[in-house]
Amino acid sequence: MKQTLETLVRDGFILVFNSEKLDVVRTAEALQAAGINNMEVTCRISDSVGKVRRLKQEKPKFRTGAASLIDFPAMRAVYNRQHPDAPIPSVEEMVEAGADYLVSAINFSEATYGKYAGKLPIVPGCGTATEIVSQYALGANFCKLFPASVVGGVPFIKGVDPAIHKMISIMPTGGTDCGNIPDYIKAGVLILGGSFSMIEKATMDRILSQGDYALLAAELKKVKQLIDDRRAAQYPGLDLAKASLEEVTRVTGRNFNVR
């Protein structure tokens, strides 16, 4: 778990794999070419369990997350009855497929924390200070602000951070782009989440139509370089490419709930 967390912190970015047109393994290879060694696979795409399993089989050292999890069996059961051809997998199914970390747009249940806290990084979706602190108290390693642009973005983080004593790392996802990444990092963000919408539409259309994974890697490299540059300026005495979690906590104050 600690190695996975260190990878996420060093990368500073989690790509949401939500495309039906891109190959999951070749996308992971594009990420690696850009210097990023993780990716979350959202359960909103077809055969998400199979994609996670294949990715872990072909690239076992690449850190693969399971995302958009619905950790409430009653809701998942209703949805799956209505969509028998494309059911939402459970947390357990994704863990069995090999997921290295767990992400949701919503909170995780106490049962999931009881089963996986301390074993796999858990990143719940939160929209209030109370949710952030409550999920952290249950065992979350950091919290996802989603959809960040709707919930409040940079002003929300600036407003809520003092109230949580600048201790819990918040990962904005939804509406993040190269235009606001610097502001998020200045507000104290260490890790950002984002989807292919971060890439200019015409460029993304070319990537999809031509299967141009080299171009995808180049675009992702721009995101990675921006994050690296801004974090280096924010924390000049901290080499985030090599730092341990303990060093990150000591310099930034962010605690990742590793006991």
N, C-alpha and C positions, 0 to 999 in steps of 0.2 A: 504494500500500500504506500509506504513512504517513497519508494522509487517512482511510483506512478505520480504521486503528488509533486515530487521534485521535477519530473518531466513537464508537468502542466505549468508549474511556476517558471521553469526555464524557458519553455516555449512562449509563455505569455499570451497564447492565443489558442482557442479551441474552435476548429471549423465544424459547423453543423452540416453533416452530409445529408442533404435532403433532395437529391437529384435522382430521377429515374433514368436519366440519359447518360450519366457518367458511370464508369466502372469503379467500384469501391477500392479495389487494390491499386489500380493505376492512379486514382486520386491520392491514396496514401503515399504512393511513390512521388507524386508531384509535391506533396507536403514535405516529404523528407528532403527533396531537392531544394526546397525553400528554407530548410533548417528547422522544420516543425515535425515533431515525432509523436503526434497524437491526433485523433479525430473522433468526434462523436457521431454515431449513426442513429438518426432519428427513427422512432417507431412509426412515423407517419408515412414512410415509404414501403413499398412492397417487399416482402420477405426480409424484413430487417434482421430477424434471427439468423437467417442463412447468410446474410452479408457480414454480420459480426463473426459468425463461425468461420467463414471463408477467409476473412481478413486475419483472424488469429492463427489460422492454419498456415497461411502463406507468408505472413509477416508477424511471427510470434513476439518479437521484441517491440513492435509498434504498439503504442498504448491506445486501445480502442474503448470508447465509451458507448454506453447505451443511453439514448436520450428520448425525451417526450414520453417517459414512462408514466402510466396511470396507476398509482400505487393504492388504488381503492377497489377491491374486488367487485363490489356491487355495481359500480359504474362501468368497470371493464366488462362485466358479464352482460349488461344491457347493450353496450356497444357491439360486443362480439356476436350477440344474437341477431343484431340488425345487419352485421357485416361478416357473415360466416366465411366469405372468401378472402377477407383481409383482416383477420382479428388482430387486436393489440396484444402483444406478448406481455407476460407478467415479468416482474423483476427477476424471479427465479429462473425463468426461461432464458433471459438475457445473460444472467450470471453463468448458467450452464453452458451457454454458447461461447463463453470466454471473455465477456466484458470485463475490462480492467477498472472501469469506474462508472458510476451511475449518475444520471442527470435527469431532472424533470422541470417542466414549466411551473409545477405546483409543488406543494410540500410532500415530503415522504412520510409514511406512516410510522408509528412507534414500533410496529412489528418489524419493519425493514431495518430500522436502526438496531433493534435488538438482535437481528440476525447478521447484519453486515457491517455495522459500525466498528471501526478498528481493523477491518479486513479488506474493505474496498473503499476508496474515496467516494463520498456521497455529496452531491451538489444539488440541493433543492431549489426550486423556483420560489422566490419571495417577492412580496410587493409592499411590505410594511416593516418598520423597525421591530415590531413584536414578532412577526414571522421569522425575521432574520435571527433574533436572539433565541427564540423558542426552538428553531430547527438546529441551531448551533448547540444549544444545551442538550439536545437529544443525540448529537454526535456528528452533525454536518461538518465537513472540513472547510468549505467556504460556500457562499450562497450566490445564486444566480438571480439577477434582477431582470425580470422578463414580463412583458416586452418593455425594454428599457426606455425606448423613445416615448412610449405611452405613459408609463408609470412616472416618469419625471426626469430620466436621464441624468446628466451631470448635476443639475440643481438638486435632484433627490439625494444623490450620493453625498454632495456637499452638506446637505441639511441633516441627513440621518447619521453621518459618520461620527460626529461628536457625541451623539446620544448613545452610540454603541462603543464609545471610548476608543474609536479607531483601531479596534482589535480584530474584527471579523472582515475577511477579504470578500469584497462584493464583485461579482463578474457580470457586467452589463452585457446583455444579448438582445438583439432586436433593434435595428436602426443604427448599429455601430458601423462606422466607416472611417476612411482615412482623414476625413474632415474633422471628426470629433474625437478620434483616438487620443490626440495630444491633451485635450481637455479632460478626458476621463483619467488619464495617467496623472495629470497634475492634481486631480481630485483625490488621488490615493489608490486608484485601481492598479492591480498587478497583473490580472489575467482578463482578457476580453474574449467574448464569444461572438461569432459572426457566421453568416452563411454566404453563399455565392453571390448574393445581392450586393455584397461589398465591392464586387468587380463591376466596372462600367458595363452597361447592358450590351452595347455593340460588341465589346470584347468578349463578354460571356457568350453571346450568340455565336461568335466565331469558334470559341472553344468547343461548344456543344455540337455545332454543325460539322466541324472538321475533326473532332476528337483530338484537339491540339493540347495534349497534356504538358508539353514544354511551355506553351503560353500560359497555361494555368499555373505552372510552377513559378513562372516569372512574375505573375500578378500576385501570387501568395507571398513571394519573396519581398515585394514592396511593402506588404502589410507587416511582415515579420521585421523588416529593417526599420520601419517607422516605430514599431513597438520597442525594439531594442534600443534605438537612439533616444527615444523619449524616456524610457526607464533609466538608461544610463545617466541622462541629465538630471533626472529626479533623485537618483541615489548614486552620486558619483563615487562613493567608497564601497559600493557593492557590485560585485561581478555576478550578475544573475545567471550567467551561462554556466557557472561553476559552483555557486553558493549552495550550501546545505539548507534545509528548512530552518534549522536553528539559527543560522546566520541571517536568513531572510527575516525571521521573526525579530531578532535582536536589532536589526537596522530599521525595519519598517514598522515594527509593532504588531504586524499581522500574525495571528496565531492560527495554525491549521489543525488544531484539535487532534494532534497525534500524541497519544499517551504512552 
